[in-house]
Amino acid sequence: MTRRNLYIFFLVLSLAGYVWVFWTAPGSGGHHPTACLFKTVTEIPCPSCGTTRSIAALAVGDVQESLLINPFGLLTAFALVIVPLWILADILRKRDSFYNRYVVAERYVTQHRWVVLLAGLIIVANWIWNISKAM
Amino acid sequence: MDQQKVDLFLMTSGKYFEGYQLASIKEKLTKLDDAKLLQLQSVSLRDPIIMLIVSLIGGHFGIDRFVLGEVGLGVAKLLTCGGFGIWTIVDWFLIMGRTREINMQNFQQAMY
């Protein structure tokens, strides 16, 4: 993927994330939709189910509750803050630091099988936890 | 490279590429040194049909993007529940073309 396409894609995805978080926020009129196609079809939660609730808990400062709902929420919140800022800084300063780091990280992961295995184990463990919590 | 070997490669691996790319692949292979044949055979090419099946089954978790080596997009797809379900469905239609594109990139990397 080219630098331009990557930046546009992640900016649009981040914007969609912010719109989603604010739309579903407890004070916004009580929208409780499920974005998860997997859960809608199978009624089994996916590894990322609960991310929105986790971010909502984090937004009011309840880190422990956020972790208990879904640790992926913390990761997503971190990405939602860092990624758009980094990309915008890159665009303004006409640099490629995010793109370069992204390419290097992607190459590292594809060349080191243990990273993939570890990430897979974490995802499966979180999925089992999610199912047991009936998210 | 020997014309027979080129034809054999195109016959067995043609399905991994877009139709319009085959002419340039043939041209490159014809000019290719025989010593590079082993390197060429070790190029990891993914079957677009298999990738479509992976996308239909595991696309929601970003597995299709992980398999293609697009780890960043895979993580993004996983964390957003398949891009709120929309990206999952869009990828069912795009993944075969993307697989062929990445196959071509891997092929070109092996050539140089």
Chai-1 contact restraints between the chains, C-beta under 6 A:
chainA,res_idxA,chainB,res_idxB,connection_type,confidence,min_distance_angstrom,max_distance_angstrom,comment,restraint_id
A,A35,B,C81,contact,1.0,0.0,6.0,A-B,restraint_1
A,A35,B,F84,contact,1.0,0.0,6.0,A-B,restraint_2
A,C36,B,C81,contact,1.0,0.0,6.0,A-B,restraint_3
A,L37,B,H60,contact,1.0,0.0,6.0,A-B,restraint_4
A,L37,B,G82,contact,1.0,0.0,6.0,A-B,restraint_5
A,L37,B,G85,contact,1.0,0.0,6.0,A-B,restraint_6
A,L37,B,T88,contact,1.0,0.0,6.0,A-B,restraint_7
A,F38,B,H60,contact,1.0,0.0,6.0,A-B,restraint_8
A,S48,B,L79,contact,1.0,0.0,6.0,A-B,restraint_9
A,S48,B,C81,contact,1.0,0.0,6.0,A-B,restraint_10
A,F72,B,L79,contact,1.0,0.0,6.0,A-B,restraint_11
A,T76,B,L79,contact,1.0,0.0,6.0,A-B,restraint_12
A,Y102,B,G72,contact,1.0,0.0,6.0,A-B,restraint_13
A,E106,B,V71,contact,1.0,0.0,6.0,A-B,restraint_14
A,E106,B,G72,contact,1.0,0.0,6.0,A-B,restraint_15
A,V109,B,V71,contact,1.0,0.0,6.0,A-B,restraint_16
A,T110,B,G69,contact,1.0,0.0,6.0,A-B,restraint_17
